[in-house]
């Protein structure tokens, strides 16, 4: 109920949420301040951090995590204490526009929901603000050197995350790109994460199907899985589950609860985004 009231209060204040979308390593954080300047956005949510102007107001950076899946969960505000810290900080701030940085629309919507914010009203794709060559260069830098950008000055990173600090970048704005009269440019920090040096962690479709079967059995061992189909959509997954239930089984409510249980369990333990779970009752026996 509280989250609904918070959501409604933002709508009454006329808060508008933007989302900058693009695959990992394509230069979203590097261009976040450019997007914020262009659209008059005062707050940025990036990889678990709440950023205003050149300050980190709250949160913790996913870029400091040692394990890739932990980094994903941090970026999604999976931990209730992390989520509460940022939510409280947002309530104290006066702002009209906020930018969420994510790898997909689903991720941006999930972050907005978890922080009690209105859903994004505008999605800006990295391809709209960066050339193909710039994106390729960013991906190459991420894959070969493990470098990430956090859109705040070096002093903020050195204060909060000195062990991952690597370098700084000074970005100078053309006059037509800035809405602020005195804005000559801004500084970004380059960090090198530990999980980038350890290789990629991924889940196969077979492993996800096994997790679905385990979750279903844990939820109610009367329900039997007959088939699980997993579709990899790049930044998220879509699942189709066929089940058998015994005759007389209470369907109303239980199947929806099963759907939510599978969704929450997989996102909690893996950090991956589930776009959709469709459950079909294949047989009543």
N, C-alpha and C positions, 0 to 999 in steps of 0.2 A: 504493500500500500504506500509506504514511504517513497519508494522509487518512482511510483506513478505521480505522486505529488511533486517530487523534484523535477521530473520530466515536464510536467505541466507548468511549473514555475519558470522553467527556461523558455517554454513556448510563449508564456505571457510577457516575458522580457524581450521577446523578439530575437532570441539567440538562434543563429543560423550555423549549422555544422557543414563544413566542407570535408571532402576526403581526397587525398592524393594517392592514387592507386598505381602499382607497378610491381613486377616481379622483384625478388630479392636481388640486390646488387646493381640495380639499374639507375641509381642516382637520385632516389626520392628525397633522402635526407639532405643531400647536397643542394637540392633545388627548393626545399621546403620554405626557406626564408624568402626566396624570390616570389613564390606563390603567395605567401603571407603579405608581403609588401604590396603586391599587385592588387590583392582583393581586400586590403585593410583588415587582415586577420591578426588578432592580438595574442591568441593562445594556440599552442601546438601540442598534440599528443604524438609522441614518437618513441617507439620501442620501450614502452613502460614509463616514460618520463612525461611530466607536465612542464612545458616550457613557456615562459612569457618574456617577450623581448629577448634579452640576453641572459636570462636567469633560469635555473632549474628550480621550480617551485615545489615539486613533490615527485614521489615515485622512485623507482630504481631502474637502472638501464639494463635492458636485455643483453646489451653488448658486453656486460661484465660476466655473464654466465659462462661456466666452463663446459656445459653440455648443451648441444644444439636444441634438444627438446625442451630443456629448462628455459632457454632463451625465447622460444616460441610461446611458452606458457606465461612468461613474464610480460611479453609484448601484448598478450591477450588479457592481462590482469586477472589471471586465474586464481591467484592467492587473495583471499578475502581481506587480509590486513593491508596488502598493497593497494587493493581496489579502494578500501575505505580511506586510506591516506590521501589518494588523489581526488576522490569524490569530495572529501571535506575541503581540500584546498580549492577546488573548483567553486564550491559554494561561497567561499570568502572573496572570490575575485569578481570584479565587474567587467564583463566583456559582452560583445555582441556577436562576434564571429570566432569560430574555433576550427582548426584544421587537424584531422586525424590522418596519419600516414599508415598505410596498410598494403598488403600484397594482393588483396582482392576486395571486392565490394562486401562479400560476406564477412571478412575480417573487420572491416571498418564498421559495419553494422553491429557486429558482436561487441566491439570495444565501446561503441556509443551506448549500447544496451547495458553493458556492465557498469558503466560510469553514470548511469541514469540521465544520459544526454538524449536530445531528440535525434532521430535517425538522420544520416547525412542527406541533405537536400540537393547537393551537387557533387558529382564525382569528376575529378580531373585526372586523366590518365597521363602517365609519364611521357607517352608518345606525343602528347599534345604540346609539351613544353621542352622536349629534348629531341635532338636529331637522332637518326639511326646510328650515326658514327659516335655520338656522345654516349649513347646507351651501351654500345659495344665496348667502348673504352672503359666505362664504369664497371661493366661485368668482368672485363679482363683484369682490372685492378683488384676487384673483390676476389676473383678466383686464384690469381697468382700471388697476390701480396696480402690477402686477408684484411684489407683496409675498409673501415666503415667511417661514416661521417655522423657527428652529432651536432645539430645546428645551434651551438652556443660557443662563446669564446673559450680559449684554452684555460683561463683562470678557473672557470666553473668546473671543467673536467679534472684539472689538477687537484682541485679542492675535494671533489667527490669520488673520482675514480683515477687516482694517480698511477695505478699499476697497469692501466690499459692505454694511457695517453701516448700518442705517437708523434703528432705534428699539428700544425695549424694551417688554415687556408684563409686568405683575405680575399673577399669578393667585393668588387667595386661595381656599383649600380650606375647604369645610364640614367639620366634625369627622368626620362619618360617612363622608366620602370618603377620608380619610387613615388609613393603618395606623400611621403614626408619631406618637407622642405630641407631639413638639415641632414637627411640621410645620404651619406657619402658611400656607405658600404657596410659590411659586417664581417665578423670573423666566425669561422667554423673550426671545429676540432676534429682531427683524424685520430681514430683509435684502432688498435689491432686486437681483436677478440681472441680468446683462448680456443673457443670451439672451432674457429676457422682453421686452426693448425692441426686438427685431429681428424680431418676427413668428414664426409657427409654421412648423416644418419637418416635413413628413410625406412618406411614401412611398406612391405609388399601388400598387394591386394589379398593374398592368401592369409597373411598374418591378421589383417583387419577382419576378414571373414571369421577367423578363429576367435577373435575378440568378441565379435557379435554373438557367436554361439555360446561362449563362456558367459557373457552378460545375460543372455536369455535364460540360460540354465540357472544362473544365480538369482535372477528375478523371480522365476517360477518354473520349476522342473517339469510341470505338466505341459508346458509349451515346447514343442519340438520343431527345430529348424529343418526345412526340407531343401531350401536353396538360398544362397546369399550371393548377390551380384554387386560388385564394387566398381564404380566408375571413377577413375582418376581425372579430375578436371584441372590439373595443374596446381592450383593453390588450395583446392578443397576436394572433398569426395562426396559422391552421391551413392546411396545404398538402396538396394531393393531386396527385401527379405520376405521369403515365403514360409509360412508356418502351418503346423498342424496343431489343433487344440481338441481336447476331449469333448464329447457331447455334454451339453449342459453347462459349459464353461461360461462364466460371466465376461462377456466381451466388452460391454460399455464401460469405459474408463480404464480397464486393465490394459488394453492394447495401446492406448495413448500413453499410459504410464510406462509401459515397456519401451515405447518409442523414445520417451524422454530419458529413461534410465540408460539406454544404450548410448544416446547422444552425449549425455553428461559424463558417463564413465569413460568413453573413448576420448573426449576432449580433455578431461581431467588428467588421464594417465599418459596421453601422447602429445597433447598440445596441438593436434591437427584440427583443421576446420571441417566439420560435416555440414555440407550445404543442404542435404535433404535425406530423410530416411522414410522410405515407403514400405509399409507392411501389408502383405496380402495374406488373408486366411485361405490357404490352399485346400485344406481338408478338415472336416469335423468328424472325428471318429469315436 
